[in-house]
């Protein structure tokens, strides 16, 4: 351990005072030779501080941020809890200052990587090098970050832990290359032991040394309350949009069904009119032929009578087929009594039952000829 900030007087909660704070020697050398020197020469100064709740990472990061800051000062304005506040802090920060993005899980978890906040943060981080800023992202686990931040945009990671589950003040240090290996090898099973750290160390309790703790907790509570209110408003908005979408979809479905029903009704009516027109056409021809047959019979022209009787039988058979098609289109089944009722109601023909059967029997004998006549008459 070595003493840093030896010109500063710090007071503990117990009332004891002392100058300076202890920091691990190897950690100090890495901060001096790689992070601070690199930022001064225009390199990125973004680091990760990870650890489970209660391991002391929020207290430890304030010590590191204060030490790295060019003026060795840390203010509450530069400790933020949301991505939007971080963007504002980056814009307002002066060159060489340190920023802490505490509880970053609220805006930077891998499950929310597509949010507008992270897209804007990616663009904002390009300004860090120009302004030579130190930014420390505090998050429970490396594996909660998306790959861009976990591997390519952070220079190192310090993992705070309690070896016995109770005692605070221990850390593991991972360089850029080691952190990358840990993310790639341990991501599948969230295994922090997949890669050994570059070195381990201890840190002292500096709680309350660098910022007003009560003001810090109040700012944190307000940030969480604000994010919760925004999440609730987004949920309500989403529910309203889903309800509105369902209503519109139901309305479109009803209109579509009505449109299809209208088309089917029109098509059915058109087909019924077509068949009625055809059956009327054939009935008129049959009646006309019957009149001609009666006329020819009086002149005793046997051959002409036979020809016309034959044609009459075939046309009568065709009339029955047209009637069957009409019934089928209307969803009904052909029956003998419906055929008789049809002839009677339409007043198309006035034959006895025996005469009708003879006409149908004779007409069926010349089916092929009847089809040819049917095509000719159409």
Secondary structure, DSSP 8 states (H G I E B T S, - for coil): -EEEEEEEEEE-TTS-EEEEEEE-HHHHHHIIIIIIHHHHTT---EEEEE--TTSSHHHHHHHHHHHHSTTS---GGGEESSHHHHHHHHHH--TT-EEEETTTHHHHBGGGTTSHHHHHHHHHHHHHHHHT-EEEEEES-GGGB-HIIIIIS-SEEEEEE-TTSS---EEEEE-HHHHHHHHHHHTTTT-TTSS--SEEEE----TTSSS-HHHHHHHHHHHHHHHHHHHHHHHHHHHHHHHHHHHHHHHHHHHHHHHHHHHHHHHHHHHHHHHHHHHHHHHHHHHHHHHHHHHHHHTT-HHHHHHHHHHHHHHHHHHHHHHHHHHHHTT----HHHHHHHHHHHT-----HHHHHHHHHHHHHTHHHHHHHHHHH-
